[in-house]
Amino acid sequence: MSNSDVCELCQRANMKLTFHHLIPRKMHSKKYVQKVHPNIELNRHGINLCVPCHKQLHKLFTHRELALEYYSAERIITSERMKAAIKFNAKQKKLKKPL
């Protein structure tokens, strides 16, 4: 994880951040997910995202896609589906006061 007060996708500071489980909690009990990620502590494997980036991420990807394909910040950032949202969110006004 990077700086704790910066969104790890759009890099905006002074935003309300939420913890995104890189492997969705709903998928933790799935055998095929455990097989692909045997050495990851699933509840702690995540990144801090601003609310707009977090919402957009869940609109664009299914839980299965997140668990099996987009399980790192790097994979999310380089995704063609997410690039436009990250670019848009990065241009939005930053809050004057941190939350």
C-alpha positions as CSV (number, residue, x, y, z in Angstrom):
1,M,0.0,0.0,0.0
2,S,1.1,3.6,-0.6
3,N,0.4,6.7,1.4
4,S,-2.7,6.0,3.6
5,D,-4.5,9.3,2.7
6,V,-4.2,9.0,-1.0
7,C,-6.4,7.0,-3.4
8,E,-4.2,4.2,-4.8
9,L,-5.8,4.5,-8.2
10,C,-6.4,8.1,-9.0
11,Q,-3.8,9.5,-6.5
12,R,-6.1,12.2,-5.1
13,A,-5.4,13.2,-1.6
14,N,-7.8,14.5,1.1
15,M,-10.5,12.1,0.0
16,K,-12.6,9.8,2.1
17,L,-11.0,6.4,1.6
18,T,-12.5,2.9,1.7
19,F,-10.6,-0.4,1.9
20,H,-11.0,-2.5,-1.2
21,H,-10.4,-6.2,-0.7
22,L,-8.4,-7.1,-3.9
23,I,-10.0,-10.5,-3.6
24,P,-13.6,-9.9,-2.7
25,R,-14.7,-11.3,0.6
26,K,-17.6,-13.1,-1.1
27,M,-14.9,-15.2,-3.0
28,H,-12.7,-16.1,0.0
29,S,-14.4,-19.5,0.5
30,K,-14.3,-20.5,-3.1
31,K,-11.9,-23.4,-3.7
32,Y,-10.7,-22.1,-7.1
33,V,-9.8,-18.8,-5.5
34,Q,-7.9,-20.4,-2.6
35,K,-6.0,-22.5,-5.2
36,V,-5.0,-19.4,-7.3
37,H,-4.0,-17.4,-4.1
38,P,-2.8,-20.0,-1.6
39,N,-0.3,-17.7,0.2
40,I,-2.3,-14.5,0.5
41,E,-4.0,-13.5,3.7
42,L,-7.3,-12.6,2.0
43,N,-8.8,-10.3,4.6
44,R,-5.7,-8.0,4.6
45,H,-4.9,-8.1,0.9
46,G,-6.3,-4.8,-0.3
47,I,-5.9,-1.1,-1.2
48,N,-7.3,2.2,-0.1
49,L,-9.6,3.8,-2.7
50,C,-11.6,7.0,-2.8
51,V,-15.4,6.4,-3.0
52,P,-15.7,7.2,-6.7
53,C,-12.9,4.8,-7.8
54,H,-14.3,2.1,-5.5
55,K,-17.8,2.4,-6.9
56,Q,-16.6,2.4,-10.5
57,L,-14.4,-0.6,-9.9
58,H,-17.4,-2.6,-8.7
59,K,-19.5,-1.4,-11.6
60,L,-17.0,-2.5,-14.2
61,F,-15.9,-5.9,-12.8
62,T,-17.6,-9.0,-11.4
63,H,-16.3,-10.5,-8.1
64,R,-15.0,-13.4,-10.0
65,E,-13.0,-11.1,-12.4
66,L,-11.6,-9.2,-9.4
67,A,-10.5,-12.4,-7.7
68,L,-9.0,-14.1,-10.7
69,E,-7.7,-11.3,-12.9
70,Y,-7.6,-7.9,-11.1
71,Y,-6.1,-8.8,-7.7
72,S,-3.5,-6.1,-7.6
73,A,-3.5,-2.3,-7.9
74,E,-1.2,-2.6,-11.0
75,R,-3.6,-5.0,-12.8
76,I,-6.5,-2.6,-12.1
77,I,-4.7,0.5,-13.2
78,T,-3.6,-1.1,-16.5
79,S,-7.1,-2.4,-17.2
80,E,-8.6,-0.7,-20.3
81,R,-12.0,-0.7,-18.6
82,M,-10.7,1.2,-15.6
83,K,-8.3,3.7,-17.2
84,A,-11.0,6.1,-18.3
85,A,-12.5,6.2,-14.8
86,I,-9.1,6.7,-13.1
87,K,-8.3,9.5,-15.5
88,F,-11.7,11.2,-14.9
89,N,-11.6,10.9,-11.1
90,A,-8.0,12.2,-11.0
91,K,-9.2,15.5,-12.7
92,Q,-12.0,16.1,-10.2
93,K,-11.8,18.7,-7.5
94,K,-9.9,17.8,-4.4
95,L,-11.6,18.5,-1.1
96,K,-10.3,21.6,0.7
97,K,-10.5,19.9,4.0
98,P,-9.6,16.2,4.6
99,L,-12.4,14.0,5.8
